[in-house]
Amino acid sequence: MMIEESQLHLISSVVILIAAAVPIYLTLKLHGELKRLTALLSVFIFVHAIYQIVGLYGFDLLADSIFEPLSAAVLIYFGVIYYGKAKPKRDTSIKNMVVAWSPATLILLMNSFTIILLLAALSLFVWLAATQSKKIRSFQFQLSVFIIIWIVGDLINILQNNGVILVSSLKSVGGEVHLVSMFFFSVMLWLRYYYSERSGKRMVENLNANVP
């Protein structure tokens, strides 16, 4: 049974908002720079939820051209800030990147292709996973998997919109793959939070400050 596009947007918005509960709670619980980190993750989730809701009401151009690229840009900015927290203070290379990826700079990327931003985000988190944790169960690796699924969904949509995929039965596949990425992200956050509470270990590895 094929799921309609409006239903995909509705389910995706609900799933991603469920995921928001974890970073919102941590934002209220934490202090200082770590509060900023979890707040950025919350902003990413809410912007992506807006993208889904705008798409639900049929404003596809606004959703695809503004809110989805914006959510990807916020995810990149989150990754840069995360790297800054995970590296020793003497490493100043990331500080220049943070300046370059300021919110004002991100706004200039609204008209860029979402797929380019997602590939940039993927490159960042894959690099973090390879150079820091090198573990499949790490936050960086799992976030990379989430972005890969998201990219696959968007690539399918691009191929459909450009007439490369003409099979009518595959019309909603891109949206369904995107929905899978939202489920993965939500489950990932909740499971990491659950195990961090159960084991007393950090929810996110390699940070230089106390964080759940």
Sequence and secondary structure as in RCSB ss.txt:
>XXXX:A:sequence
MMIEESQLHLISSVVILIAAAVPIYLTLKLHGELKRLTALLSVFIFVHAIYQIVGLYGFDLLADSIFEPLSAAVL
IYFGVIYYGKAKPKRDTSIKNMVVAWSPATLILLMNSFTIILLLAALSLFVWLAATQSKKIRSFQFQLSVFIIIW
IVGDLINILQNNGVILVSSLKSVGGEVHLVSMFFFSVMLWLRYYYSERSGKRMVENLNANVP
>XXXX:A:secstr
    HHHHHHHHHHHHHHHHHHHHHHHHH  HHHHHHHHHHHHHHHHHHHHHHHHHTT HHHIIIIIHHHHHHHH
HHHHHHHHHHHS TT  HHHHHHHHT HHHHHTTTTS HHHHHHHHHHHHHHHIIIII  TTSHHHHHHHHHHHH
HHHHHHHHHHHTTS   GGGTTHHHHHHHHHHHHHHHHHHHHHHHHHHH   SSSS SS   
